[in-house]
Amino acid sequence: MGIVNLTTDSFSSDGVGGDIERAVAHARFQLDAGAHILDIGAESSRPGAAPVSESDELARLVPVLEQIKDWGVPISVDTYKPAVMRAAIAAGASLFNDISGLRNPGAFELLAESDCAVCIMHMQGEPGTMQLAPEYVDVVAEVRQFLFGQLERCDAAGVSRQRVVLDPGFGFGKTLAQNIALFRALPDLVSGDIPVLVGVSRKSMLGAITGRPVERREAASVAAAMLAAQNGAKILRVHDVAATRDALAVLAAVNQGEGCE
C-alpha cells in the first residue's frame, strides 16, 4: 500500500496539501514503484495534529480521486468521517482506512449500504493527545479485544468479513514498549482469516530505536516491513514502495515464494 499524503503537516514531510498536480504525480510514482494499493489521506493523523474540516478534506481529496480512479488499482481513502467516506465512494474509492476503527456515528450504516472494504484500526485517544500518556493493562489483549469487537459489529451490521482488514495501530496511542509488544504478538493477531495491515513506515518508534530523523528511516522501515510480512501481515502501508518490494522479493526467493510477493 503506497502512501499519498495530501496534507500540509505530514510527519514524514511528504504532504502536498492542495497541489493536485503534485498529488497525482506522487500517486503515479507510487504505482510505478510497484504499489498494489494507493492510500490517499487528506488529514494528518500524526501525534499532535489538529483536525481538518470535512470541506477542506474533500477539497483536497476529491479532485485527486477523480484523476486516478481509472488507473486499475484499488484506492484507499484514509479518513474517519462518514460524510467524507460517502463522497469518496462516489469519486471512486474502494477501501476506507479508518483510524478511529468505525467509532463515528453512521460508519457501520454506510458500510452496510456500500460494497467498499474497510480497514479497522485501533487508536487510544485521538491524534491531538494520543501520545501524551498512553496506558494499558495488557496492550495486546486490549487491542485484540477492540479489533475483534468491531469485527463482530460488522457481522451484526451485515458487513461481510471478506471486506474487512484489521490494523493494530502502531504509534496511535502507544509507547515504544507497547508497539514492540504488539509487533511480537502479530502472529496471534493474524491467526484468524481476517488480513492484517501494518503501517510503521518512518514512524517515531523507528526513530526511537535507531536515533535517525524521519528522512533517514528508510532502512528501518524496510526492515520493519520485512518482519511484519514474516509474521503474517498481508498489507504493508509504506512510503518507500520500491525498496520494500525489493526486500520482499528477496524474502520470497529465500522462502521459495510461500505466501510472499
Summary of the structure (lengths in Angstrom):
residues: 261
radius of gyration: 17.2
end to end distance: 13.0
largest distance: 48.5
contacts: 841
relative contact order: 0.11
helix: 45%
strand: 12%
